[in-house]
Amino acid sequence: MRWDPSAGGPLPGNQHFVVVESIAVDDATIVDPWDGQRKSLRASRYCLVHETAAQALTGVRLIRRGGEATPPPVTPPSGSVLFGIHDENGDGGETGAQWLMAQGLRTLIVRPVYLGTQMQTLDFSSEEMAGLHVIVNLRYSWAVDNGGQGTLPLPGTSEWASFVQAAAQTMIASCGVWGWEIGNEANNPREWPQGGALSPVHVADAYIAIRELVSASNIRPRMAPGALDPFNAEAGDPRDWLREVWRRIVGAEFVTMHGYVRGPDPGLVGSAVRFADAPLQWQYLNYPGCVTELLKSLPSKWATLPVYVTEFNHLWKTAEPDFGWVDDARAAEVVRQAYQAARIAGFAGVAIYRWNGDEWRMQHNQAVRGALIELLR
């Protein structure tokens, strides 16, 4: 390694060695002899913010302990899109990540974590070593109509200050996480805390406060503001929310979006039909258009960041409110078409919503799981 990566090299006097435990996607897990700590290479002092592990490592020597078995093969991702799962704890304690690891599949995991005001130490090192690309979606709580307290607390409250501290400490203390998404669909009133409305300014301020606290530590995690509801205009045009949030923030490493189709018809993927009524006449009714059209309002300075669709599904089985995935060939074809659309659109990743926890649970959906295995193998 370079002891001071900004000084160039490797040059005599600017060299340092570390123990590389694993390399996954564009990062590596290292043990640093300087302090004896296990850490992410990209979050360490030895890697510039724009560099991958491959760029930061100046030389590698492979060491295998005597008698150590060759690790089992891991299937590489198919194509350039990480097409994975929006995860939750499932029946029997099984997570979507564990299921993917058992299949030997390398792809995307999006994991929501509801902090409240208490930090958590998250360990996704096993998932990282298995080649999973873990994005953690940090939230204060969940939607109020489902008994939650909203995605972010109101600014100026003790809960807001405690959540910001808890989020920053969680990011600093955790391992195996590729990126952090802060908040969820803050433009939808069901995600507002009791007692007040959120605004784009509130979303940006919370994100900035968390990022500043984390930046004061010795880690540099990838971060992004939470995805917006692409269809909800109760609190204003989603395009205005996107512009305002992203104009105010000062740093991000990726973009998150949500996108859906309106029923188990594969032909809806890529549909050119738009909303008929104000204020959403500009917006497409279905994925991927509902994502790509909203992205046109992203300020140009962020236009080259990778885009992750952290929620995708067909919204209902027959009609609203008959929510959930069907378990037949239609669902499988929706998944296939969504994957192909993501490749064409240039998305970095898409997470199927979701493993368990509500009407869209896919843990026991053979059609959805089978299509996912087919695509990733």
Rosetta blueprint (number, residue, H / E / L):
1 M L
2 R L
3 W L
4 D L
5 P H
6 S H
7 A H
8 G L
9 G L
10 P L
11 L L
12 P L
13 G L
14 N L
15 Q L
16 H L
17 F L
18 V L
19 V E
20 V E
21 E E
22 S E
23 I E
24 A E
25 V L
26 D L
27 D E
28 A E
29 T E
30 I E
31 V E
32 D E
33 P L
34 W L
35 D L
36 G L
37 Q E
38 R E
39 K E
40 S E
41 L L
42 R L
43 A L
44 S L
45 R L
46 Y L
47 C L
48 L L
49 V L
50 H L
51 E L
52 T L
53 A H
54 A H
55 Q H
56 A H
57 L L
58 T L
59 G L
60 V L
61 R L
62 L L
63 I L
64 R L
65 R L
66 G L
67 G L
68 E L
69 A L
70 T L
71 P L
72 P L
73 P L
74 V L
75 T E
76 P L
77 P L
78 S L
79 G L
80 S L
81 V L
82 L E
83 F E
84 G E
85 I E
86 H E
87 D L
88 E L
89 N E
90 G L
91 D H
92 G H
93 G H
94 E L
95 T E
96 G H
97 A H
98 Q H
99 W H
100 L H
101 M H
102 A H
103 Q H
104 G L
105 L E
106 R L
107 T L
108 L E
109 I E
110 V E
111 R E
112 P E
113 V E
114 Y E
115 L L
116 G L
117 T L
118 Q L
119 M L
120 Q L
121 T L
122 L L
123 D E
124 F L
125 S H
126 S H
127 E H
128 E H
129 M H
130 A L
131 G L
132 L L
133 H E
134 V E
135 I E
136 V E
137 N E
138 L E
139 R E
140 Y L
141 S L
142 W L
143 A L
144 V H
145 D H
146 N H
147 G L
148 G L
149 Q L
150 G L
151 T L
152 L L
153 P L
154 L L
155 P L
156 G L
157 T L
158 S H
159 E H
160 W H
161 A H
162 S H
163 F H
164 V H
165 Q H
166 A H
167 A H
168 A H
169 Q H
170 T H
171 M H
172 I H
173 A H
174 S L
175 C E
176 G L
177 V L
178 W L
179 G E
180 W E
181 E E
182 I E
183 G L
184 N L
185 E L
186 A L
187 N L
188 N L
189 P H
190 R H
191 E H
192 W L
193 P L
194 Q L
195 G L
196 G L
197 A L
198 L L
199 S L
200 P H
201 V H
202 H H
203 V H
204 A H
205 D H
206 A H
207 Y H
208 I H
209 A H
210 I H
211 R H
212 E H
213 L H
214 V H
215 S H
216 A L
217 S L
218 N L
219 I L
220 R L
221 P L
222 R E
223 M E
224 A E
225 P E
226 G L
227 A L
228 L L
229 D L
230 P L
231 F L
232 N L
233 A L
234 E L
235 A L
236 G L
237 D L
238 P H
239 R H
240 D H
241 W H
242 L H
243 R H
244 E H
245 V H
246 W H
247 R H
248 R H
249 I L
250 V L
251 G L
252 A L
253 E L
254 F L
255 V E
256 T E
257 M E
258 H E
259 G E
260 Y E
261 V E
262 R L
263 G L
264 P L
265 D L
266 P H
267 G H
268 L H
269 V L
270 G L
271 S L
272 A L
273 V L
274 R E
275 F L
276 A L
277 D L
278 A L
279 P L
280 L L
281 Q L
282 W L
283 Q L
284 Y E
285 L L
286 N L
287 Y L
288 P L
289 G H
290 C H
291 V H
292 T H
293 E H
294 L H
295 L H
296 K L
297 S L
298 L L
299 P L
300 S H
301 K H
302 W H
303 A L
304 T L
305 L L
306 P L
307 V E
308 Y E
309 V E
310 T E
311 E E
312 F E
313 N E
314 H E
315 L L
316 W E
317 K L
318 T L
319 A L
320 E L
321 P L
322 D L
323 F E
324 G L
325 W L
326 V L
327 D L
328 D L
329 A H
330 R H
331 A H
332 A H
333 E H
334 V H
335 V H
336 R H
337 Q H
338 A H
339 Y H
340 Q H
341 A H
342 A H
343 R H
344 I H
345 A H
346 G L
347 F L
348 A L
349 G E
350 V E
351 A E
352 I E
353 Y E
354 R L
355 W L
356 N L
357 G L
358 D L
359 E L
360 W L
361 R L
362 M L
363 Q L
364 H L
365 N L
366 Q H
367 A H
368 V H
369 R H
370 G H
371 A H
372 L H
373 I H
374 E H
375 L H
376 L H
377 R L
